[in-house]
Amino acid sequence: MILLPQLKRSIYAATLGLVLSFGNVIAAPVSIEAVMTPQEQMKFNFADGSKQFILAVRREGKAKGSGIFAGMNVTEFGWHDINPPFGGDPRGYLQLTDDNGNVAIIKWQVRAVFMKGEKKPALFDNGYWELVKGIGKFAGKRGVGSLLIKPAGGPKRKYILIGEVNDAP
């Protein structure tokens, strides 16, 4: 299992290697958090006696922090395949928009891992994000980084993205 600090180091090491191999390219750091509130969701429970379920969800929030995504509106289109207490494989897209018509499309994936908690199993969602396309100032950009999803009260989730954005090759 890769823990978040190890994942961050691996991503930063890989990014640094790419930057060094292409010369003096400076990537823009990203560090944001967005508390995401469900707007629509559909849950499918497996009829096999297990606790496994699929949650298709659209959540919305606002990016706070630093970097090119700070202040943008965030919409998640997610597919959360969860099998308590074993794990899960949530994935989806984040669409970040601003008032000037700029749009960033981020593809993300995490591994959900359950560990012993005080009263019930604790869920840890660690993974990565990748800027895959964009409009306006995000056209021709690429980005990558780590993603952490944490509970934020009730059905809300806090998405934490750390990474870098630069020009596509």
WOZIRA-V266324 format. One record per residue. RES is the residue in three letters. SS is DSSP state (hx for helix, st for strand, lp for the rest). PHI is phi in degrees with one decimal (NA if undefined). Layout:
# WOZIRA-V266324
((RES SS PHI) (RES SS PHI))
This chain:
# WOZIRA-V266324
((MET lp NA) (ILE lp -93.8) (LEU lp -83.8) (LEU hx -54.5) (PRO hx -60.3) (GLN hx -68.1) (LEU hx -63.5) (LYS hx -59.1) (ARG hx -61.5) (SER hx -65.2) (ILE hx -65.5) (TYR hx -65.0) (ALA hx -65.1) (ALA hx -65.2) (THR hx -64.3) (LEU hx -60.5) (GLY hx -60.9) (LEU hx -65.1) (VAL hx -61.3) (LEU hx -65.6) (SER hx -73.6) (PHE lp -103.5) (GLY lp 97.3) (ASN lp -86.6) (VAL lp -95.7) (ILE lp -108.7) (ALA lp -89.8) (ALA st -86.1) (PRO st -69.1) (VAL st -127.4) (SER st -151.8) (ILE st -131.5) (GLU st -131.8) (ALA st -139.7) (VAL st -82.0) (MET st -104.3) (THR st -107.3) (PRO st -61.5) (GLN st -109.0) (GLU st -145.2) (GLN st -156.8) (MET st -135.4) (LYS st -116.3) (PHE st -117.2) (ASN st -96.4) (PHE lp -70.1) (ALA lp -94.7) (ASP lp -115.1) (GLY lp 86.2) (SER lp -84.1) (LYS lp -95.7) (GLN lp -65.7) (PHE st -150.2) (ILE st -116.2) (LEU st -121.5) (ALA st -95.2) (VAL st -141.4) (ARG st -119.8) (ARG st -119.5) (GLU st -133.0) (GLY st -165.0) (LYS st -129.6) (ALA lp -78.3) (LYS st -122.1) (GLY st 141.4) (SER st -133.1) (GLY lp 105.7) (ILE lp -64.8) (PHE lp -92.8) (ALA lp -59.7) (GLY lp 86.2) (MET lp -84.3) (ASN st -79.1) (VAL st -123.1) (THR st -123.6) (GLU st -97.8) (PHE st -118.9) (GLY st -118.1) (TRP st -130.2) (HIS st -107.1) (ASP st -96.5) (ILE st -121.7) (ASN st -132.5) (PRO lp -65.5) (PRO lp -95.2) (PHE lp -86.5) (GLY st 162.1) (GLY st -172.6) (ASP lp -135.5) (PRO lp -68.5) (ARG st -159.8) (GLY st 163.2) (TYR st -131.0) (LEU st -112.8) (GLN st -110.1) (LEU st -105.2) (THR st -131.5) (ASP lp -128.0) (ASP lp -72.0) (ASN lp -94.7) (GLY lp 88.7) (ASN lp -75.3) (VAL st -135.3) (ALA st -116.8) (ILE st -109.9) (ILE st -113.1) (LYS st -94.9) (TRP st -138.2) (GLN st -154.0) (VAL st -132.2) (ARG st -109.9) (ALA st -90.1) (VAL st -126.4) (PHE st -94.4) (MET st -130.2) (LYS lp -61.2) (GLY lp -110.7) (GLU lp -65.3) (LYS lp -114.1) (LYS lp -149.9) (PRO lp -57.9) (ALA st -96.1) (LEU st -102.2) (PHE st -120.5) (ASP st -113.6) (ASN st -126.2) (GLY st -169.6) (TYR st -141.4) (TRP st -130.9) (GLU st -143.8) (LEU st -74.3) (VAL st -103.7) (LYS st -166.9) (GLY st -167.3) (ILE st -125.3) (GLY hx 71.4) (LYS hx -67.3) (PHE hx -98.1) (ALA lp -65.2) (GLY lp 75.4) (LYS st -108.0) (ARG st -133.9) (GLY st -158.3) (VAL st -156.7) (GLY st 178.8) (SER st -94.5) (LEU st -130.7) (LEU st -127.2) (ILE st -114.7) (LYS st -127.0) (PRO st -62.1) (ALA lp -133.6) (GLY lp 95.0) (GLY lp 60.5) (PRO lp -82.8) (LYS lp -74.1) (ARG st -132.7) (LYS st -101.8) (TYR st -98.2) (ILE st -117.5) (LEU st -115.5) (ILE st -130.6) (GLY st 171.6) (GLU st -144.9) (VAL st -128.3) (ASN st -153.0) (ASP st -70.0) (ALA lp -71.7) (PRO lp -67.2))
